[in-house]
Amino acid sequence: MFLKNTNRNRAVVVGGGIAGKLAARVLSEFFKEVILIEKDKKNDQVTNRKGVPQGNQGHVLLKSGEEIIEELFPGIFQELSRNGASKTDFARDLLWSHHGTQKIRFDSNVFISQQSRPLLEWQIQQRLEKIPNINFRFDSKVQNLKFKTDEVNFIVIEDKNGTIMELLADLVIDASGAAALHNQWLMDSGYKVPAKTEIKVDLFYASMVFKKLSHATIDWHSLLAYPNPPEFERGGMISPIEENRTLVTLIGYATKEAPKNIDSFMEYAETLEQPEFYEVIKNELPLSEDVQVYRFPALRRYHFEKIRNSPSGLLVIGDAFCRVDPVFAQGMSLAAMEAKVLRELLMRGLNKKQLTKSYHKKVSRILDIPWLIALTEDFRFRTTSGRKPIGLPILQWYVKKVVAACSHNEHVYKRFIQVLHLKSHPISLAHPGILAKVLKTTK
Ligand SMILES: Cc1cc2nc3c(=O)[nH]c(=O)nc-3n(C[C@H](O)[C@H](O)[C@H](O)COP(=O)(O)OP(=O)(O)OC[C@H]3O[C@@H](n4cnc5c(N)ncnc54)[C@H](O)[C@@H]3O)c2cc1C
């Protein structure tokens, strides 16, 4: 289906991560041709890529993201399940310790799909390849973007042989992730760059892959040990991935010291507040030899919504727009929500200038919520620094009460899950029925 009213010939997507792939899928409905440019080689199998170094860390896909991805690629979660992803009930199958309390476990009927990040990306790639008007240029690095009369005009790429070429583009989506290429492009062409907010957290992730865990005490599918700041700044996650494997991830805030080998990995796991974590892995041998470490120094958000005169036709999606704290598992779902905004705006047939403005404004509004959720928690840690949200002490006090209520009240926990999965606004946790239950909680 192409919309009739425009000269929508060619859209170019820069970066083939989750955000770039979802954007390409959306654009394929509206443009005669979509070109996706990715600096990595094409992945012929399910392995992590150099361009996505965070890919071998634990990645949970929230319900909000799952639903949009399913809408864009009907049947994809069945395919994932055939390829080894597991469907688990978020409340029943997750053993979750949070601020020193344990979440109540019950049948919530909120089922999530659990798989490695590379499998999810690979499955989406398989579906993209079936869309005839999407062309891929792997092994090609975008170098620059050129503008003409305040509109994107062409993109400059370097292929694997070092050949530089220019491609005409009517619309460009920057999905370059942490690289956030838009900043350099705008600067090089003399445009104002968007203001940036950073919140320093000094977080690390360290992961190892094990055979499916078999400890006799396990009656859960995943274990989440959220830190209990300010005393405990360490945490971890154990989750099933395809091929009967378990991904064990350790995290630490306010530190640069990450475990580097199996011994220090186990030692670190033993220091977590939740003894089950170490108990179930201590006698297991990892399948992977190395500990994969990823450092996440700061959350980062660009404020495109505040720029008055940005050039038309350059839209930013995913981590290139905003990198939220990965611990809240929001990044991929936000990319999906942004792709949905793009689709809705393209359906309205806006011109390029309107599209650019409306898109960044709407996305920015979406980002306000996960940003606030993350900051409310992140400022509990000793060394987090940056601009604090308004009303932080009261927010932190109330969230802790909600968390405590989630240890015994299914109703509150169900609502909390909806908020966590970006399906409901956090204000819904203050509705009278929930508020009364939360305030009754003594802890
Ligand atoms: C440790 C960690 C754990 C996380 N856990 C979760 C989680 O549990 N759940 C969740 O939803 N999210 C999680 N996230 C966030 C998630 O990984 C990102 O939000 C998501 O991958 C966003 O994807 P993206 O496409 O914007 O960026 P990326 O996936 O980083 O992709 C960017 C792409 O751009 C390409 N690229 C860069 N520069 C160029 C160039 N010059 N030319 C061409 N191509 C280029 C790269 O090669 C790459 O393929 C986590 C992040 C981290 C760091």
The ligand as an ORCA input file, in Angstrom:
! r2SCAN-3c Opt
* xyz 0 1
  C      23.448     -3.804     28.486
  C      22.140     -3.501     27.832
  C      21.026     -4.275     28.099
  C      19.817     -3.969     27.514
  N      18.700     -4.695     27.829
  C      17.521     -4.388     27.238
  C      16.344     -5.126     27.530
  O      16.322     -6.002     28.380
  N      15.210     -4.812     26.850
  C      15.165     -3.800     25.930
  O      14.121     -3.551     25.332
  N      16.258     -3.090     25.650
  C      17.413     -3.346     26.278
  N      18.523     -2.613     25.985
  C      18.409     -1.508     25.021
  C      18.448     -2.030     23.613
  O      19.613     -2.772     23.362
  C      18.380     -0.830     22.669
  O      17.462      0.099     23.120
  C      17.950     -1.257     21.332
  O      18.852     -2.161     20.859
  C      17.849     -0.044     20.410
  O      18.190     -0.411     19.183
  P      18.746      0.581     18.098
  O      18.382     -0.060     16.825
  O      18.329      1.960     18.385
  O      20.316      0.563     18.319
  P      21.322     -0.637     18.090
  O      20.674     -1.918     18.355
  O      22.535     -0.308     18.884
  O      21.651     -0.597     16.534
  C      22.365      0.440     15.920
  C      22.830     -0.066     14.560
  O      23.398      1.001     13.824
  C      24.541      0.512     13.125
  N      25.405      1.644     12.808
  C      26.029      2.478     13.676
  N      26.756      3.400     12.991
  C      26.562      3.147     11.677
  C      27.039      3.766     10.479
  N      27.874      4.810     10.503
  N      26.636      3.271      9.296
  C      25.787      2.200      9.234
  N      25.339      1.574     10.338
  C      25.698      2.043     11.547
  C      25.143     -0.485     14.120
  O      26.027     -1.377     13.509
  C      23.892     -1.150     14.653
  O      23.498     -2.247     13.891
  C      19.734     -2.894     26.589
  C      20.860     -2.122     26.301
  C      22.040     -2.396     26.939
  C      23.211     -1.500     26.687
*
